[in-house]
């Protein structure tokens, strides 16, 4: 279970919020309707007491520890920030693995398969 909120940059028209009700994937919506192809610019994650609003939405009592992630995506062409998402992930439902390394090449312990900078896996 997760709780998220997304804010779009000034370069994205207001109608994107209305279109999200019809097409919930922001990545495909921005590409299909506006020609904007996103790339992850930065992500950070922190284990902290969950906010009251997110805890209620995720059916948690009190303020247990949860993963709070923030991601900024930018337009590949202009390099301008386009999307800022904050998400809360239940620590009892998600395994969060962070890889921090150079964005312009493989990490020093490179494997034959590409590594995503952040992988979030929901427990079943």
JOWOKA-V835494 format. One record per backbone hydrogen bond with DSSP energy under -0.5 kcal/mol. CO is the residue of the C=O (numbers start at 0). NH is the residue of the N-H. Records with the same first field share a line. If there is no record, write none. Layout:
# JOWOKA-V835494
CO = NH ; NH
This chain:
# JOWOKA-V835494
0 = 89
2 = 87
4 = 85
6 = 83
8 = 11
10 = 12
12 = 15
13 = 16 ; 17
14 = 18
15 = 19
17 = 20
18 = 21 ; 22
23 = 25
24 = 28
25 = 29
26 = 30
27 = 31
28 = 32 ; 33
29 = 33 ; 35
30 = 34
34 = 36
35 = 37
36 = 75
38 = 73
41 = 71
43 = 69
45 = 47 ; 67
47 = 65
50 = 54
51 = 55
52 = 56
53 = 57
54 = 59
55 = 58
63 = 49
64 = 90
65 = 47 ; 67
66 = 68 ; 88
67 = 45
68 = 86
69 = 43
70 = 72 ; 84
71 = 40 ; 41
72 = 81 ; 82
73 = 38
74 = 78
79 = 74
81 = 8
82 = 72
83 = 6
84 = 70
85 = 4
86 = 68
87 = 2
88 = 66
89 = 92 ; 93
92 = 122
93 = 95
94 = 96 ; 120
96 = 118
97 = 99
98 = 100
101 = 104
106 = 109
116 = 98
118 = 96
120 = 94
